[in-house]
Amino acid sequence: MTAGPDTTAPSREPWRATVLTLYPEMFPGPLGVSLAGRALAQNTWSLEVRNIRDHATDRHRTVDDTPAGGGPGMVMRADILAAAIDAASPAGDDRPRLLLGPRGVPLDQARIRDLAAGPGVLLLAGRFEGVDERVIAARNLLEVSIGDYVLSGGELAAMVVLDAAVRLLPGVMGNEESATSESFADGLLEYPHYTRPQVWEGQSIPPTLTSGNHAEIAAWRRREAERLTRERRPDLWSKRK
């Protein structure tokens, strides 16, 4: 018996993430469990972690030096980082290159959606006082910050970027509608949630949510999302005017 033509749709190429770090043992960490971990096991995305020290040129595997002009701390060397970037992202790799650090542009949901829609990302986890400015320009690194505070290094920030992007990949979330109703999806914070029991410690679920009237429920959720955004994130609310 002759088999018919194979009509199976080609599988989607995995979304490729590469992390350059001085501490590869930190990965996958939390990215190996829950949604991201299941997606990683299913080859929805791939994670390559590279040790920057592998590109050092001395026996001590040195990757940093004192800052030009003096000052505290150490600075990651341009030549070592460039070699690491070039090895991980050769010519033809069209993935964006992000340098995680506190002086970068703020990470937001719009940028995460763009990353998730692309082929993947290369993430450079900064350390010490910073990175030689020359390699940032020469290797087209976009500096990105996850908040107005300072971490010991960019590894945790890289995990944040990856977790946020991976959950938006097709098939990762069980209910795709979740991504369209959560915080920042429409420039608003998410509305309050309730579940059983109906009454807990004297507090009841708002009657509208148990009314069965879907139009009223949607209107209530919208009003509450707007209220929370006005109260907690006036910066977001001002962008909607």
HELIX and SHEET records of a PDB file:
HELIX    1   1 PRO A   24  MET A   26  5                                   3    
HELIX    2   2 GLY A   29  GLY A   32  5                                   4    
HELIX    3   3 SER A   34  ALA A   41  1                                   8    
HELIX    4   4 ILE A   52  HIS A   55  5                                   4    
HELIX    5   5 ALA A   78  ALA A   88  1                                  11    
HELIX    6   6 GLN A  109  ALA A  117  1                                   9    
HELIX    7   7 GLU A  133  ALA A  138  1                                   6    
HELIX    8   8 GLU A  155  VAL A  166  1                                  12    
HELIX    9   9 SER A  178  SER A  181  1                                   4    
HELIX   10  10 PRO A  207  THR A  210  5                                   4    
HELIX   11  11 HIS A  214  ARG A  232  1                                  19    
HELIX   12  12 PRO A  234  LYS A  239  1                                   6    
SHEET    1   A 5 TRP A  45  ASN A  51  0                                        
SHEET    2   A 5 TRP A  15  THR A  21  1                                        
SHEET    3   A 5 GLY A 120  ALA A 125  1                                        
SHEET    4   A 5 ARG A  97  PRO A 106  1                                        
SHEET    5   A 5 LEU A 142  SER A 145  1                                        
SHEET    1   B 3 ASP A  64  ASP A  65  0                                        
SHEET    2   B 3 VAL A  75  MET A  76 -1                                        
SHEET    3   B 3 GLY A 130  VAL A 131  1                                        
SHEET    1   C 2 VAL A 199  TRP A 200  0                                        
SHEET    2   C 2 GLN A 203  SER A 204 -1                                        
END                                                                             
